Amino acid sequence: MVDQLLGGLFGGHENEDTTQKQARAKDFVSRFETGAPHEGYSTEEAAHNYRQVAGRLSPQEYEDAATQTFGKMQPDQRKQFKRMMKERGGNRVPDVAGDDPRDLAQMAGRFHQQDSSGGGLASLFGFGGDNKGGGNLLQASQGGGGGGGSIMDNPLAKVAMGGIAAFAMKKMLDR
């Protein structure tokens, strides 16, 4: 079962066995959990792992991983992230009353379920919704989507995508 779940996480490594795939997933989780949540991995790696994992999660698993992720953010960072989601997504992003980790997880989870592109936060932040990589990186690097600035350099977007991927991978590995 773990082999199936991890099978698509690290594209281009079809010749790896389950042990190697698990080691790669554990390495990413470790790098996310060590030090500041936005350090130790690239934005592209966060977006790639997010795209690969998010579509394999039930709505409850997604929300649980998001709650853990947003729990790593400071209260002012959560407020900023909520504002950034609303600016970039407009009325596509469901509103929630508060900005504690569970509130943001519900907001992100609802957006993920309703996002017709299939990319969830990755598509919202300009990384495309096809779950195959690439995405609209030009638009993202130019601050497209109404958020202003380069979203690729925004540590909150990186933490959100990387954290959801890392916590979901961790749960998959523990099965």
C-alpha positions in Angstrom: 0.0 0.0 0.0 2.8 2.5 0.9 4.5 1.6 -2.4 1.3 2.6 -4.3 0.9 5.8 -2.3 4.6 6.8 -2.7 4.8 5.5 -6.3 4.0 8.8 -7.9 5.5 11.2 -5.4 9.0 11.3 -6.9 8.5 11.2 -10.6 11.4 10.1 -12.7 12.6 7.5 -10.2 10.5 4.5 -11.4 13.5 2.1 -10.8 13.5 2.9 -7.0 12.2 0.2 -4.7 9.8 0.9 -1.8 12.7 1.4 0.6 14.3 4.1 -1.6 11.0 5.9 -2.1 10.3 5.8 1.7 13.8 7.2 2.3 13.2 10.1 -0.1 9.8 10.9 1.6 11.4 10.7 5.1 14.2 13.0 3.9 11.7 15.6 2.8 9.6 15.3 6.0 12.8 15.6 8.1 13.9 18.7 6.2 10.5 20.3 6.6 10.4 19.6 10.4 14.0 20.7 11.1 14.6 24.4 11.7 12.4 27.1 10.3 9.5 25.7 8.3 10.4 27.6 5.2 14.1 26.4 5.1 15.7 23.2 3.9 13.8 22.7 0.6 13.0 24.6 -2.5 9.7 26.2 -3.4 9.7 24.0 -6.5 10.2 20.9 -4.4 7.3 22.0 -2.1 5.0 22.6 -5.1 6.0 19.3 -6.7 5.4 17.2 -3.6 2.2 19.1 -2.8 0.8 18.4 -6.3 1.7 14.7 -6.0 0.3 14.2 -2.5 -2.7 16.5 -2.3 -4.8 14.6 -4.9 -4.3 11.3 -3.0 -5.7 12.6 0.3 -9.3 12.4 1.5 -10.8 15.7 2.5 -10.2 14.9 6.2 -6.6 13.9 5.6 -6.0 17.1 3.7 -7.5 19.2 6.4 -5.5 17.4 9.1 -2.2 18.0 7.2 -3.2 21.6 6.7 -4.0 22.1 10.4 -0.6 20.8 11.4 1.0 23.0 8.8 -0.7 26.2 9.8 0.0 25.4 13.4 3.7 25.9 12.5 3.0 29.5 11.4 2.9 32.4 13.8 -0.5 34.1 14.3 0.5 37.1 12.1 1.7 34.7 9.4 -1.6 32.9 9.4 -3.4 36.3 9.0 -1.1 37.2 6.2 -1.6 33.8 4.5 -5.4 34.1 4.8 -5.3 37.6 3.2 -3.0 36.3 0.5 -5.4 33.4 -0.4 -8.3 35.9 -0.6 -6.3 38.3 -2.7 -5.2 35.7 -5.2 -8.4 33.6 -5.3 -11.1 36.2 -4.7 -14.5 34.6 -4.5 -13.1 31.2 -5.4 -11.7 31.0 -1.9 -14.3 30.3 0.8 -14.2 32.6 3.8 -13.8 31.5 7.4 -14.4 33.5 10.5 -11.0 33.1 12.2 -7.4 32.5 11.4 -6.4 29.8 13.8 -4.8 26.7 12.2 -8.1 24.8 12.0 -9.9 27.8 10.4 -7.2 28.1 7.7 -7.2 24.3 7.2 -10.9 24.4 6.5 -10.5 27.3 4.1 -7.7 25.6 2.2 -9.5 22.3 2.3 -12.7 23.7 0.8 -10.7 25.5 -1.9 -8.8 22.3 -2.7 -12.1 20.4 -3.1 -13.7 23.1 -5.2 -10.7 24.0 -7.4 -11.7 22.8 -10.9 -8.1 22.9 -12.0 -7.2 20.1 -9.6 -4.1 21.9 -8.2 -5.5 23.4 -5.0 -3.0 25.8 -3.4 -0.4 25.0 -6.2 -2.8 26.5 -8.8 -3.7 29.4 -6.6 -0.1 30.3 -6.2 0.8 29.9 -9.9 2.2 26.4 -10.0 -0.5 25.0 -12.3 -3.3 22.5 -11.6 -2.5 19.6 -13.8 -0.5 17.7 -11.2 2.3 17.2 -13.7 4.6 20.0 -12.8 5.4 23.2 -14.6 2.4 25.4 -14.0 2.2 29.0 -14.9 5.6 30.0 -13.5 5.9 33.1 -15.6 2.7 34.5 -14.1 3.8 33.4 -10.7 7.2 35.0 -11.0 5.6 38.2 -12.2 3.2 38.3 -9.3 0.2 37.4 -11.4 -3.1 36.5 -9.9 -3.6 39.7 -7.9 -1.3 38.9 -4.9 1.6 41.3 -5.9 5.3 40.4 -5.7 6.8 37.1 -6.6 4.8 34.3 -5.1 7.6 31.9 -5.8 9.7 33.8 -3.2 6.9 33.9 -0.7 7.8 31.7 2.3 4.2 31.4 3.4 3.1 29.8 0.1 6.2 27.5 0.3 5.4 26.5 3.9 1.7 25.8 3.1 2.5 23.5 0.2 5.6 21.9 1.7 3.9 21.4 5.1 0.8 19.8 3.7 2.9 17.5 1.6 5.3 16.7 4.5 2.6 15.9 7.0 0.6 13.8 4.5 3.8 11.9 3.6 4.5 11.3 7.2 1.0 9.9 7.7 1.4 7.7 4.6 4.7 6.4 5.9 3.2 5.5 9.3 0.5 3.3 7.8 
